[in-house]
């Protein structure tokens, strides 16, 4: 007999088994007879390949469970004839379980979820530019401000000249 152990911390995996036995009614008792351990039938999928109507089993798994195999697994999974039994990690209710595979049942592969790690994106550096220091930088003087300063100085000089002319005349 072949054994396969599901660890207690098993998460997100699908184990694919093949058998040529005809399973007319997939019940907990049937699964316990085939695997030698109790399984939660909510997380067991029994698929008769003939019922897929020409669809590849890997496509069924990809569409139904959003998991894709590598090239070697794809060939092995699509080569299953008869019945495929998909056992999800949650079928063991988070307990360590050792399956004793009955005669005629074989483990084909285990699908594992793809771990997606997104690399960090470089942040734009525009916000990092500027003057570092205690004193805030002064804004450059605009043309209007410079024109106003020239006009003010011209008025002061003219007032001084008028004042000088009045003093001289008087």
C-alpha positions in Angstrom: 0.0 0.0 0.0 1.2 3.5 -0.8 0.8 6.2 1.9 0.7 10.0 1.6 0.6 12.4 4.5 -1.2 15.7 4.6 0.6 17.9 7.2 -1.5 19.8 9.8 -0.5 23.2 8.3 -1.3 22.1 4.7 -3.0 25.1 2.9 -4.2 25.7 -0.6 -3.1 22.6 -2.3 -5.0 20.2 -4.5 -3.8 16.6 -4.7 -4.8 14.8 -7.9 -5.4 11.0 -7.7 -6.3 8.7 -10.5 -8.3 5.4 -10.5 -9.9 3.2 -13.1 -12.5 2.1 -10.5 -16.0 3.3 -11.3 -17.3 5.5 -8.5 -21.0 5.7 -8.8 -21.7 7.5 -5.6 -18.8 9.6 -4.1 -19.6 9.3 -0.4 -17.4 9.7 2.7 -17.5 5.9 3.1 -16.3 5.4 -0.4 -13.4 7.9 0.1 -12.5 6.2 3.4 -12.3 2.9 1.6 -10.1 4.3 -1.2 -7.9 6.4 1.0 -8.0 4.8 4.5 -8.9 8.0 6.3 -12.0 10.2 6.8 -12.2 13.2 4.5 -14.6 16.1 4.4 -16.5 15.5 1.1 -17.1 19.2 0.8 -13.5 19.5 -0.3 -13.3 16.3 -2.5 -14.1 16.5 -6.2 -14.7 13.2 -8.1 -14.4 13.8 -11.8 -15.2 11.2 -14.4 -13.1 12.0 -17.4 -15.8 10.9 -19.8 -18.1 13.6 -18.2 -15.7 16.4 -19.2 -16.9 16.0 -22.8 -13.5 16.5 -24.4 -12.2 19.1 -22.0 -8.8 18.4 -20.6 -8.6 17.8 -16.9 -5.9 20.5 -16.5 -8.4 23.0 -18.1 -11.1 21.9 -15.7 -8.7 22.5 -12.7 -7.5 25.8 -14.1 -11.0 27.1 -14.6 -12.6 25.6 -11.5 -9.7 26.1 -9.0 -7.6 28.8 -10.7 -4.5 26.6 -10.6 -2.2 25.8 -13.5 0.3 22.9 -13.6 3.8 22.9 -15.0 4.4 21.1 -18.3 5.3 17.7 -16.8 2.3 17.7 -14.5 0.0 18.8 -17.4 1.0 15.7 -19.4 0.5 13.3 -16.4 -2.9 14.9 -15.4 -4.3 14.9 -18.9 -3.2 11.2 -19.3 -5.7 10.2 -16.6 -8.4 7.9 -17.9 -11.3 6.7 -15.8 -11.8 8.8 -12.7 -9.8 11.6 -11.2 -10.2 12.5 -7.5 -9.2 16.0 -6.4 -8.6 16.3 -2.7 -8.2 19.9 -1.4 -6.1 20.7 1.7 -9.2 21.6 3.7 -10.6 18.0 3.3 -8.5 17.0 6.4 -9.9 19.9 8.6 -6.4 21.1 9.4 -5.4 17.8 11.0 -2.3 15.8 10.0 -3.7 12.8 8.0 -1.9 9.9 6.4 -3.7 8.4 3.5 -3.3 4.6 2.7 -4.1 4.4 -1.0 -6.2 1.4 -2.0 -5.1 -0.8 -4.8 -5.8 0.9 -8.1 -5.5 4.4 -6.7 -2.4 6.4 -7.5 -1.2 9.9 -6.7 -0.6 11.8 -9.9 0.5 15.3 -8.7 -0.1 18.0 -6.2 -1.1 21.5 -7.3 0.2 24.3 -5.1 -0.9 27.9 -5.3 1.4 30.4 -7.0 2.9 32.8 -4.5 2.8 36.2 -6.1 5.4 38.6 -4.8 5.3 42.1 -6.3 8.6 43.8 -6.4 8.7 47.3 -4.9 8.1 50.1 -7.3 10.6 53.0 -7.2 8.8 56.1 -6.0 9.1 59.3 -8.0 11.9 61.5 -6.6 10.3 64.9 -7.4 9.1 65.2 -3.8 12.6 64.5 -2.5 14.2 67.5 -4.3 14.5 70.8 -2.5 16.6 72.7 -0.1 17.4 71.0 3.2 18.2 73.4 6.1 16.7 75.5 8.8 15.9 78.5 6.7 13.1 78.3 4.1 14.2 79.4 0.6 13.1 82.8 -0.6 10.9 82.9 -3.7 12.6 84.7 -6.7 11.4 88.3 -7.2 8.9 88.7 -9.9 9.0 91.4 -12.6 6.0 93.2 -11.1 7.7 93.3 -7.7 10.9 94.7 -9.2 8.9 97.4 -11.1 7.0 98.4 -7.9 10.3 98.8 -6.1 11.8 101.0 -8.9 8.6 103.2 -8.9 8.7 103.6 -5.1 12.4 104.8 -5.2 11.5 107.2 -8.1 8.7 108.7 -6.1 11.0 109.1 -3.0 13.6 110.8 -5.2 11.0 113.1 -6.8 9.5 114.1 -3.4 13.0 114.9 -2.2 13.7 117.1 -5.3 10.3 118.9 -4.9 11.1 119.5 -1.2 14.6 120.8 -2.1 13.1 123.2 -4.7 10.5 124.5 -2.2 13.2 125.1 0.5 15.5 126.9 -2.0 12.6 129.1 -3.3 11.5 130.0 0.1 
